[in-house]
Amino acid sequence: MEELDLLKKDWKKNENKFPRVSEQEIYAMLHKNSTSVVKWIFLISIIEFAFFLALTLLLNDNSNTTKMEGYLSDYVITGITVIDYGIMVYFFCLFYINYKKITTTDRVKNLMSSIIKTRKTVSNYIFVKISFIVILLTTMFIIYFNNEPEMLNTRHIAEEKGKEAMLYLVYFAAVAISIAVFALVVWLFYRLIYGLLLKRLRKNYNELKKIDF
């Protein structure tokens, strides 16, 4: 405690030697930094959209993809595609709106509000995207279980041996574990991409709270 008091005294003694930064200058720096972060969030969402679009086009001729599409009607495939890309388009439109708002705000309170909205939008995007993936994978595994010839043959054999319940238990337990692991990997991927940016926004928000407005 005595050392801290000595440090404070030394700081007061030498404080005039350091340049003073006004609250307006601090706000300007935080505003610039926050704008840059939100811009990157918007750009990353566009890159992600382009990546998944290219991936979809590359996998169109894949045998497993073709087989799975054979179990579905054209309406279902179109619906899944529309929902998937609709989610991404909807959220990167929100990211763009957040970016435009944060670049034009000139008040501390408005900037803080924009930061909160941006962080909430990103969190919602991650949640919706992962939820969609989980629902889609679960549906695909159920369709595979009920339509794949090899799976149907396995079910028939298990039924004859009186082990159908065990087959259901093992299959859906494996499905649940696989989907949980995949969802965790996707979540970690998104946290890695957006997490660092959100951390910077949170730091800026905390600094803005110290400014008297």
Secondary structure, 3 states (H helix, E strand, C coil): CHHHHHHHHHHHHHHHHCCCCCHHHHHHHHHHHHHHHHHHHHHHHHHHHHHHHHHHHHHCCCHHHHHHHHCCCHHHHHHHHHHHHHHHHHHHHHHHHHHHHHHHCCCHHHHHHHHHHHHHHHHHHHHHHHHHHHHHHHHHHHHHHHHCHHHHHHHHHHHHCCCHHHHHHHHHHHHHHHHHHHHHHHHHHHHHHHHHHHHHHHHHHHHHHCCCC
